[in-house]
């Protein structure tokens, strides 16, 4: 009798394990630069809670748009709303699966220990740019939203030629790393991409009059391997677990 019960329990346990394993999915996430640190921070909790596994790849919004448009397989993409809209039109992202996850502003950084320039007003920010030996930012041609905006802002401020002549451009990744290496003494990038870099100081955000907020939107691939699992990750991005991470990374809800 006891042996029979134990056998039934073991069979049930094996069956439960097999069912859980069968429902575990591998989810490929393509994330634009500023969201990378958020997704990496949320990965352990999501995987522990759901049993799904994330594979995370990163690039600028423009780069990911080209890759997805070119046929790269993925399950969830976190890019800008404009890119999501375009990919929905292309049939790459399933209509109705998009969700605004976070928004972030652009900040100014210097190497740790360096004097913080005054940037509270537009005029002070202009003077800081002109006084800098070299200014680092994302190469606009790479498709990074902050680089595209900042390059156009230079024209509006009337200092495009002066700053471009001493620009240190990065195709992707953390622009503030160019401060640590000594290639630049002023970096302009999204705040969430400045904070993770050790050895640098966030001076502050751009003045409110010229600030640019970037929204990041998650969308599910129209060809996702597991719609339920991909949707579960998007739901997790919108949940309470993500709120504290976004705040710590210099972001907030849209």
N, C-alpha and C positions, 0 to 999 in steps of 0.2 A: 504493500500500500504506500509506504513512505517512498520506496524506490520509484513507484509509478508517478507519484506527485513530483518528485525531483526531476524525472525524465521530462514530464510535461512542462515544467518550469524552464528547463534548459532549452527545450525545443522552442518555447515561446520567446525566450531571450534571444536565441539565434535568429528567429523570424523577425523580431523587432529590429535587431542590428542590421539585418539584410535590408529591411525596408528603409531604415534611416540612411543606409549607405546608398541605396538606389535613388533616393531623393536628393542626395548631395550633388551639387553642381559646381563646375568650374566656370567662373564668370570673368570674362576679359573686360577690364575697364580702361578706357582711353580718357585721360584727364588733361585738361589744359593746365598750364604751369601753376597758376595760383592755387589750384585746388589739390595739387599733388600731396602736400603735407597733410591736408585734412583727411584725404582718403587713406593715406598710410597710417595715420593715427587711429582711424576708425576700423581699420582692417582686422586687428585681433579680436575686438569685441563682436564684430559682425560674424566672423568665422566661428567663434566659440558659440554664439547664440543660434546660428542656423545650420552649421555643418558645411556650408558652402565655402569654396575657396576662391579668393580673388587673385587674378593676375593683373598687375597694374602697369600701364605704360603711359608715358608723358610726352607732351609736345606743346607748341604754341597752338592757339585756336586755328590759325591759318594752316599750319602743318597738319593738324588732325583732320581738318576739313578736306585737304587734298588727299590724305591717306584713305579716309573713309570713302570719299568720292571715287578713288581709284580701285576700290574693291576690298580693302583690308577688312578682315573679319573682326567683329567685336560684339559685345553684349550690351554694355552701357557706355555712353559717351557723356562727358561733362565738359561742355564748351559754352560759348556765348549764345544768347538767344538767336542772334542773326544766323549763326552757323547751324543751329538746330533747325530753324525754319527752312533754310536752304536744303538741308539733308532730308527733311521730311518731303519736300518737293521732289527730290531725287529718288525717293523711295528707300532711302538708306536707314532712316529712323522712323519707327512706327508712329503714325499720327495719334495724338491723344496720350502719349506716354511721357510728354515733357513735363518737367517740374522745376521751378526756380528754386535753387538751393541756397545760394549765398551771394553777397555783394561785397566788394572791397574797393578801397580808394588807393590812389597813388601816393607814395611817400618819398622822402629824401633821406639818404643815409650817408654817413662818413665812417672812416675807419675808427675803431675804438681808440680813444685817447686823443683824437684830433678835436680841434675846437669846432663847436657847432655853429654853422653860419645862421644868420637871422633869415627866416623864411616866412614870417608871419603875414607879410603883405606881398602883393604881386611884385611891387618894385624891389623889395628886399630879395625875393626869390630870383628875380632877373639879375640883380647884382651878384648874388651868390653863384649863379651859373657863369657869369662873365669873369668872375674872379678865380674860378676853379682852374687848376692846371689841366685837368682832363675830366670829362663827364661821361659816365657809363650809363647806357640804357639798352633796351632790347632793339635789335636791328628791325626797323619797320618792315623790311623785305621778308623777314622770317614769319611775319603774320601775328606777332604778339600784340595784343590790344594796347598795352601800356606804351610800347614803342611807337606804334602808329599814332596814338593820341599825342604823345609828347613831341614827336617830330612836327606835327601840325601846329601844336601849341607854340613852338619856337618861332614859327612864321608869324603867328598872331602877335607874339611879343616883340617882333622885329629884331630878333637876335639869332635867326636861323644860321646864317653864314658863320658867325663868330663861334657858335657852339658846335656846329657840325665839323668845323675845322679841327676841333680837339676832342671829338667824340670817340669813345671806346665802345664799339657795338658788340653785343652778344647775340648769337642766333637763338639761344634758348637757355633754360636753367636759371641759376641765381646770378643776377647782375652784380649784386653786392660782393661777390667773390673777387671782382676786379679791384675792390678797395683793399681787400686783404693782401692781394698779390702786389699792390702798389701801382697797378696800371692806371688807376683813376683815384681822384680824391673826393669825388661826389658821384653818388649813384641815384638814379631815378627809376623806381620800380614799384610794383604793387606791394603794399605793406606786408601782406601775407608771405611774400617771397623775400622780404628783407629780414624779418624776424628769425627765420631758421638759421641764418648765416652767423657763425661764431666769429667774433673779432670785429664786428661792426656795430654802429650805434644808429638807431632810428632817430633822426632829428625831429621828424614830425610829418604830417600830411601836407600836401600842397595847399596853398591858400584856398578858402572855400570858393572864391569867385572863379577859379580855374581848375577846381578839382574835377576829376572824372571817375565816376563809379562804374565798375564793371560787374555785371550780373552773370552768374554761372548757372547754367541750366542742364539738368540731366535728361537724357533721352535714351530709350531702349531701341536696340537694333531691330529692324523689320525682319532680320534673319537670325535673331537670337536663338541660341541652342536650348534655352530654357526660359520661357517667358515668366513663369512664376518666380524663379530664382532672381532673375534680373529685376523684376518688379519689387522683390523683397529688399534688394539693395537700395533702390531708389527710395523706398519707404523708410529704410534705416537712415538714409541721408537727411530725411525730413524730420526725424524723431528727436526726442529729448537728449539721446546720447550724443548727438552731433552738436547740440547748442553750445556746450562748454568748450568743445574743440574749436568751433568757429571763432568764439570769443578769444581764446588763447592764441589763435593764429592771425588775429587782427581783422577778422571778417565779421559779418553779421547777416541776419536774414534779410532778404529783399523787402 
